[in-house]
Amino acid sequence: MFREPAYRRDRSEATIGVMTTPTATDPTRREVLLAAGAAATAATLGCGGEPEADRATRPAAPTGRLPVVFVPHGGGPWPFVETGIGSPDEQAALAAYLRSVAQVPTTRPKAILMISAHWEERVATVSTAERPPMLYDYYGFPPASYQLTWPAPGSPAVAARVRALLDGAGIANGEDRARGFDHGTFVPLKLAYPDADIPTVQLSLVRGLDPAHHLAIGRALAPLRDEGVFIVGSGMTFHDLRGFGNPRARPIAAAFDGWLREIGVRAGEERDRALAAWSEAPSARAAHPREEHLLPMMVVAGAAGADPGRVAYTGTILGLALSAYHYG
C-alpha cells in the first residue's frame, strides 16, 4: 500500500527555488500518481462604517464588481512537464478551462488574491513580498519541474488591504515577507496569465481547517471585489492520493462531486450552511481524508456573499470527477 508523502506546508519545510528530494522510504507524489494512473488504465455581507486607517489602505475601485472563482489545480507541475498524471484528454480539458479563467472578469483585475490549498499557518497569513520567488513544493518530478518560472510581482498595498479587512472583522492575521508562489498558485495562474503581469498576493489557510472560519475570512474580504482584486481559490474537489486511478474511488468522487455541484450553485446563507457541514455530505471523508484542498472553496463562497454560483467546469483526473465554481 502506498503511503502518502508528507506535504510541505511551512516555509521552513519547503524549498524556495531549488529541487527537493524525497526520503528513501517514502514513494514520491509522482510515483503514487503514476502508479495510480497505470492502475486506472488497466482497469456580501453588509458593510458598516470604515475606519480611517482602512480607507487609507484601500485601493481605488474600478468600475464593476469582480467575480470570485474556485478552480482545480491538478497534480504537481502537470501542464508544463510530462508527469503521466491523467490522460492527454483530461489534461487538455483542464488546461483549456484554466486558460479561460483570465476571461472570467469582464475588466482586467488590478491584482489577484490567491488562496492555495498548499499553504497553512496558525493565523490567516498574507504574502507581502514585492517580488515573490518560486516555491517548488513538490518532489520526485523531472528536473524541468524545478526550472518553471512565473515572475508576477507581489503587491504590499493589496496585502495591507487584506490585513485591514481581516482586522476589521476581528480575524487574527499575519504576514510573510518571504513566501513564494507554490504550485497551487503558479500552475493555474501560469496557464491563465502566462505574461505574469498582474500583481498577485497569496493568503494562507488556517490550521485546524475550520470551514466556518474560512467562510468568515471570505466574507471579510468581499469588499476587494469592488476594488479590482480577483479572488481565486485553488484546490481540488477530490483529494485522496490513494484513490487516484483506483476504479473503486470513482463512485466516491462522483458522489461527493454531485453533492458539491448541487450545493455550490446556491446563494448566500443556504450555501454557506451546507458548506460548513460539508463532512456530512455523501462520501465526504472518503473524498477528502484531509480537507485542505476543499477549504479554498469556503473562502471563495464567503466572498461570494449573496451571489449564486455556477458550475463552470466538470471533468476528471485519473478518472475521478472534479469541478470548478464561479460566482458573480
Secondary structure by P-SEA (a helix, b strand, c coil): cccccccccccccccccbbbbbccccccaaaaaaaaaaaaaacccccccccaaaaaaccccccbbbbbbbbbbccccccccccccccaaaaaaaaaaaaaccccccccccbbbbbccccccccbbbbbccccccccccccccccccccccbbbbbaaaaaaaaaaaaaaccccccccccccccccaaaaaaaccccccbbbbbbbbccccaaaaaaaaaaacccccccbbbbbbbbccccccccccccaaaaaaaaaaaaaaaaacccaaaaaaaaaccccccccccccccccaaaaaaaaaaaccccccccccccccccccbbbbcc
